[in-house]
């Protein structure tokens, strides 16, 4: 293995992206309920059905 390992951004932040438009949250991702860009619900899977 070389010392010059290719890499990129960690993918752990991907779950916080808007499911509709892919925007990064403008504020606290855990506290935002809708996307600042398109208005989509950011936590639809957390609802009781």
C-alpha atoms as a printed R data frame, in Angstrom:
   type eleno elety resid chain resno       x      y      z
1  ATOM     1    CA   UNK     A     1   0.000  0.000  0.000
2  ATOM     2    CA   UNK     A     2   1.375  3.415 -0.900
3  ATOM     3    CA   UNK     A     3   1.511  6.479  1.287
4  ATOM     4    CA   UNK     A     4  -0.524  8.413 -1.302
5  ATOM     5    CA   UNK     A     5  -3.895  6.808 -0.737
6  ATOM     6    CA   UNK     A     6  -6.688  8.114 -2.944
7  ATOM     7    CA   UNK     A     7  -9.677  9.240 -1.008
8  ATOM     8    CA   UNK     A     8 -12.581 11.583 -0.922
9  ATOM     9    CA   UNK     A     9 -15.205 12.967  1.351
10 ATOM    10    CA   UNK     A    10 -16.690 10.592  3.911
11 ATOM    11    CA   UNK     A    11 -20.134  9.332  2.954
12 ATOM    12    CA   UNK     A    12 -21.603  9.586  6.445
13 ATOM    13    CA   UNK     A    13 -23.155 12.963  5.566
14 ATOM    14    CA   UNK     A    14 -25.111 11.502  2.633
15 ATOM    15    CA   UNK     A    15 -28.060 10.528  4.836
16 ATOM    16    CA   UNK     A    16 -28.549 14.201  5.697
17 ATOM    17    CA   UNK     A    17 -29.045 15.329  2.094
18 ATOM    18    CA   UNK     A    18 -32.466 16.307  0.830
19 ATOM    19    CA   UNK     A    19 -34.112 13.236 -0.739
20 ATOM    20    CA   UNK     A    20 -35.667 15.381 -3.495
21 ATOM    21    CA   UNK     A    21 -32.978 17.830 -4.640
22 ATOM    22    CA   UNK     A    22 -29.799 16.665 -2.864
23 ATOM    23    CA   UNK     A    23 -29.174 19.950 -1.041
24 ATOM    24    CA   UNK     A    24 -27.005 20.000  2.078
25 ATOM    25    CA   UNK     A    25 -28.901 21.165  5.182
26 ATOM    26    CA   UNK     A    26 -28.507 24.871  5.909
27 ATOM    27    CA   UNK     A    27 -28.830 24.479  9.669
28 ATOM    28    CA   UNK     A    28 -28.876 21.581 12.103
29 ATOM    29    CA   UNK     A    29 -29.645 18.464 10.030
30 ATOM    30    CA   UNK     A    30 -31.284 16.802 13.021
31 ATOM    31    CA   UNK     A    31 -33.509 19.820 13.671
32 ATOM    32    CA   UNK     A    32 -34.481 20.824 10.144
33 ATOM    33    CA   UNK     A    33 -37.867 19.454  9.091
34 ATOM    34    CA   UNK     A    34 -37.913 20.690  5.504
35 ATOM    35    CA   UNK     A    35 -35.365 21.463  2.815
36 ATOM    36    CA   UNK     A    36 -34.288 25.093  2.527
37 ATOM    37    CA   UNK     A    37 -34.100 24.768 -1.262
38 ATOM    38    CA   UNK     A    38 -37.185 22.820 -2.382
39 ATOM    39    CA   UNK     A    39 -39.295 22.473  0.793
40 ATOM    40    CA   UNK     A    40 -39.303 18.660  0.809
41 ATOM    41    CA   UNK     A    41 -39.844 16.810  4.090
42 ATOM    42    CA   UNK     A    42 -36.411 15.767  5.359
43 ATOM    43    CA   UNK     A    43 -37.560 12.999  7.722
44 ATOM    44    CA   UNK     A    44 -40.443 11.162  6.014
45 ATOM    45    CA   UNK     A    45 -39.275  7.749  7.256
46 ATOM    46    CA   UNK     A    46 -39.411  8.903 10.905
47 ATOM    47    CA   UNK     A    47 -43.191  9.342 10.850
48 ATOM    48    CA   UNK     A    48 -45.595  6.885 12.448
49 ATOM    49    CA   UNK     A    49 -47.793  5.415  9.737
